[in-house]
């Protein structure tokens, strides 16, 4: 309770750098991260039994709640359709070298492509699993259980300086097992065969560690790749519809797919505890704070349901 009160006080504190306004949510989150790390070490050294930071949440300001961006159900359906579309890439005129070492000029040309299977699966897992980007990129084939249609989340990838690091999550609740729809698991099976064939085709050039999402040589996919691919999908799709069309996809952040997953689950009456567990939140209060907009709508639906119930009986 003291730590929670401390965070609440920080959010209402004035800035100390002479600028107007209070401390930002980001600043308080950094303080939370430092404190959580210190207390985690204390638990490891058996100075304390549990980390009290795991039981607190950082309240969200009204302004921050309004910045949460996600797809509606209709937009999600449109996005899934966009994953199946063909798109064209334009290659500018350039010089190539043939097998004899002689250079020759290639004129500008276009190629038609469909989205690579691994990118499609990445976005399926983000949408249908609600995983964070780092958790998805950290997945290895040993984390996939085809017999139970589930995946285990036991690590996350982040960039530290110029290096990409994969390590265990900060909190115990981030370690979890979630079930995915059968059609996603079927696509995963096909992709595993596809990746195995590709691995054999490049032979000794393969340097991977059994990651699902990879670069050309089997090395773990770069953290920036999903973001750029996601933005390109939205941009390419929006170019196919008219300027006035309501079918255009909003330019949400990649993390918006995780918000979309949670928001759609809540809208379908899935209880908050289940949603919180799938997202890997330490407390259901965290889920309730983030998705207050959806819970408010459900509360209004509940009120209308009760009203209709008694009107029918009257």
C-alpha positions in Angstrom: 0.0 0.0 0.0 2.9 2.4 0.8 4.4 1.9 -2.7 1.0 2.4 -4.4 0.6 5.6 -2.4 4.1 6.6 -3.4 3.3 6.2 -7.1 0.0 8.1 -6.7 1.9 11.0 -5.0 4.5 11.1 -7.8 1.8 11.4 -10.4 0.4 14.5 -8.6 3.8 16.0 -8.0 5.0 19.1 -9.8 8.0 18.8 -12.2 11.3 19.9 -10.7 12.9 21.2 -13.9 11.0 24.4 -14.0 8.5 23.2 -16.7 4.8 23.3 -16.2 2.7 20.2 -15.3 3.1 17.1 -13.2 5.5 14.1 -13.6 4.7 12.0 -16.6 3.5 8.4 -16.5 6.7 7.5 -18.3 8.9 9.0 -15.5 6.9 7.1 -12.9 7.2 3.9 -14.9 11.0 4.3 -14.9 11.0 4.8 -11.2 8.8 1.7 -10.8 11.2 -0.3 -13.0 14.3 0.7 -10.9 12.5 -0.1 -7.6 11.1 -3.4 -8.9 14.6 -4.4 -10.0 16.1 -3.6 -6.6 13.4 -5.5 -4.7 13.7 -8.5 -7.1 17.4 -8.7 -6.1 16.3 -8.5 -2.5 14.0 -11.5 -3.0 16.8 -13.4 -4.8 19.1 -12.8 -1.9 16.3 -13.9 0.5 16.3 -10.5 2.2 12.5 -10.3 1.7 10.0 -13.1 0.7 8.2 -11.4 -2.1 8.5 -8.3 -4.3 5.8 -5.8 -3.2 6.0 -4.1 -6.6 4.3 -7.1 -8.2 1.1 -6.1 -6.3 0.9 -2.5 -7.3 -0.2 -0.8 -10.6 0.6 2.6 -12.0 -2.7 4.5 -12.5 -3.3 5.9 -16.0 -4.2 9.5 -16.6 -7.3 10.3 -18.6 -5.0 11.6 -21.3 -3.1 8.4 -21.6 -6.3 6.3 -21.6 -7.5 8.2 -24.7 -4.2 7.4 -26.5 -4.8 3.7 -26.4 -5.3 2.7 -30.0 -6.7 -0.6 -31.3 -8.8 -2.1 -34.2 -12.5 -2.5 -33.9 -14.0 -5.9 -34.8 -14.7 -4.7 -38.3 -11.2 -3.2 -38.7 -9.7 -6.4 -37.4 -11.5 -8.4 -40.0 -10.3 -6.0 -42.6 -6.7 -6.3 -41.3 -6.9 -10.1 -41.5 -8.0 -9.7 -45.2 -5.1 -7.4 -45.8 -2.7 -10.1 -44.6 -3.8 -12.2 -47.6 -3.5 -9.5 -50.2 -0.9 -9.3 -52.9 1.3 -6.1 -53.0 3.8 -4.8 -55.4 7.4 -3.7 -54.8 9.3 -1.4 -57.1 13.0 -1.9 -57.6 14.9 1.0 -59.0 17.4 0.6 -61.8 20.7 -0.8 -60.5 23.9 -2.7 -61.4 24.3 -6.4 -60.9 27.3 -8.8 -61.2 27.0 -12.0 -63.1 28.7 -15.4 -62.3 31.7 -14.4 -64.4 32.2 -11.2 -62.4 31.0 -9.0 -65.2 28.6 -6.1 -64.3 25.4 -5.4 -66.1 22.5 -2.9 -65.7 19.0 -3.8 -64.6 16.1 -1.5 -65.5 13.5 -0.5 -62.9 10.9 -3.2 -62.4 8.0 -4.3 -60.2 7.3 -7.6 -58.5 4.1 -8.9 -56.9 4.3 -10.5 -53.5 2.2 -12.0 -50.8 3.1 -11.6 -47.2 5.7 -14.2 -46.0 4.2 -16.9 -43.8 6.3 -16.0 -40.8 5.0 -12.4 -40.8 1.4 -13.5 -41.2 1.9 -15.9 -38.2 3.5 -13.1 -36.1 0.4 -10.9 -36.5 -1.9 -13.8 -35.8 -0.2 -14.5 -32.6 -0.3 -10.8 -31.6 -4.0 -10.7 -32.3 -5.2 -14.1 -31.1 -2.7 -14.4 -28.3 -2.4 -10.8 -27.1 1.4 -11.2 -26.8 3.9 -8.4 -26.6 6.3 -8.0 -29.5 9.3 -9.1 -27.5 7.5 -12.2 -26.3 6.6 -13.2 -29.9 10.1 -12.7 -31.3 11.6 -14.7 -28.4 9.5 -17.8 -29.2 11.3 -21.0 -30.1 9.8 -24.2 -31.5 10.2 -25.9 -28.1 7.6 -23.4 -26.8 5.0 -24.7 -29.2 2.8 -27.6 -28.2 0.8 -28.9 -31.1 -1.0 -31.5 -29.1 -2.6 -28.9 -26.9 -2.8 -26.0 -29.4 -0.8 -23.9 -27.0 2.4 -21.9 -26.7 4.5 -21.2 -23.6 5.8 -17.7 -22.9 8.9 -17.9 -20.8 11.2 -15.2 -22.2 11.2 -11.9 -23.9 13.5 -10.1 -26.3 14.6 -6.5 -25.9 17.3 -4.2 -27.2 20.0 -3.2 -24.7 22.2 -0.6 -26.3 23.0 -1.9 -29.8 22.5 -5.6 -28.8 19.3 -7.7 -28.9 18.9 -9.7 -25.7 16.5 -12.5 -24.9 15.9 -13.2 -21.2 13.2 -14.3 -18.7 10.4 -11.8 -18.1 10.4 -9.4 -15.2 7.4 -10.9 -13.4 6.3 -14.4 -12.7 2.9 -13.8 -14.3 4.6 -13.0 -17.6 5.5 -16.7 -17.7 2.3 -18.3 -19.0 0.8 -20.8 -21.4 -2.0 -19.7 -23.7 -4.2 -21.6 -26.2 -4.3 -20.4 -29.8 -7.1 -21.0 -32.3 -6.8 -24.3 -34.2 -6.3 -22.6 -37.6 -3.4 -20.6 -36.3 -1.7 -23.8 -35.0 -2.3 -25.5 -38.4 -0.6 -22.6 -40.1 2.3 -22.9 -37.6 2.6 -26.6 -38.6 2.9 -25.6 -42.3 5.4 -22.9 -41.4 7.6 -25.3 -39.5 7.8 -27.6 -42.5 8.6 -24.5 -44.7 11.3 -23.4 -42.3 12.9 -26.8 -42.1 13.1 -27.0 -45.9 14.6 -23.6 -46.1 17.1 -24.5 -43.4 18.3 -27.5 -45.4 18.5 -25.4 -48.5 21.1 -23.0 -47.0 23.1 -25.6 -45.2 26.0 -24.4 -43.2 24.9 -20.8 -43.5 22.2 -21.4 -40.9 23.2 -20.0 -37.6 19.9 -19.9 -35.8 18.8 -21.2 -32.4 15.4 -22.7 -33.4 13.5 -19.3 -33.3 10.2 -19.1 -35.0 10.8 -15.7 -36.4 14.1 -15.4 -38.3 16.3 -13.5 -40.6 17.6 -15.1 -43.8 20.3 -17.1 -42.0 18.1 -18.4 -39.2 19.2 -15.8 -36.8 16.5 -14.3 -34.6 14.3 -11.7 -36.3 15.3 -8.1 -35.6 13.0 -6.3 -33.2 12.3 -3.5 -35.8 11.1 -5.8 -38.6 7.5 -6.4 -37.3 6.9 -2.7 -36.8 8.0 -1.8 -40.4 6.1 -4.7 -41.9 2.9 -3.8 -39.9 3.0 -0.2 -41.1 3.6 -1.3 -44.7 0.6 -3.6 -44.6 -1.7 -0.8 -43.4 -0.2 1.6 -45.9 -0.5 -0.8 -48.9 -4.1 -1.7 -47.9 -5.2 1.9 -47.5 -3.9 2.7 -51.0 -6.4 0.2 -52.4 -9.5 2.0 -51.1 -10.8 5.5 -51.8 -9.8 8.5 -49.7 -13.4 8.8 -48.3 -13.8 5.1 -47.6 -14.7 4.1 -44.1 -12.9 0.8 -44.8 -9.5 2.5 -44.4 -7.5 1.1 -41.5 -6.4 3.5 -38.8 -2.6 4.0 -38.3 -2.4 2.3 -34.9 0.9 1.2 -33.3 2.0 -2.4 -33.4 1.3 -2.8 -29.7 -2.3 -1.9 -30.7 -2.8 -5.5 -31.8 -2.4 -6.6 -28.2 -4.9 -3.9 -27.1 -7.2 -5.1 -29.9 -7.0 -8.7 -28.6 -7.9 -7.6 -25.0 -10.6 -5.2 -26.1 -12.4 -7.8 -28.3 -12.2 -10.4 -25.6 -13.8 -8.0 -23.1 -16.5 -7.1 -25.6 -17.4 -10.8 -25.9 -18.0 -11.1 -22.1 -14.7 -12.9 -21.3 -14.1 -12.2 -17.7 -11.3 -9.8 -16.7 -9.3 -12.5 -14.8 -9.0 -14.6 -17.9 -8.0 -11.6 -20.1 -5.5 -10.6 -17.5 -4.0 -14.1 -17.4 -3.6 -14.2 -21.2 -1.9 -10.8 -21.2 0.5 -11.8 -18.4 -0.5 -8.9 -16.1 0.5 -9.3 -12.5 -2.8 -8.0 -11.2 -6.3 -7.8 -12.7 -6.3 -4.1 -11.6 -3.7 -3.5 -14.3 -6.0 -4.9 -16.9 -8.9 -2.9 -15.6 -6.9 0.3 -15.6 -5.7 -0.1 -19.2 -9.1 -1.3 -20.6 -11.4 0.9 -18.6 -13.0 2.1 -21.9 -14.1 -1.4 -22.8 -15.3 -2.3 -19.2 -17.3 0.9 -19.1 -19.1 -0.1 -22.3 -19.8 -3.6 -20.9 -21.1 -1.9 -17.7 -23.5 0.1 -19.8 -24.6 -3.1 -21.7 -25.2 -4.8 -18.3 -27.4 -1.9 -17.2 -29.4 -2.1 -20.4 -29.8 -5.8 -20.0 -31.2 -5.5 -16.5 -33.5 -2.7 -17.6 -34.8 -4.8 -20.5 -35.3 -7.8 -18.2 -37.6 -6.0 -15.9 -39.4 -4.1 -18.6 -40.3 -7.5 -20.2 -41.5 -8.8 -16.8 -43.6 -5.7 -16.2 
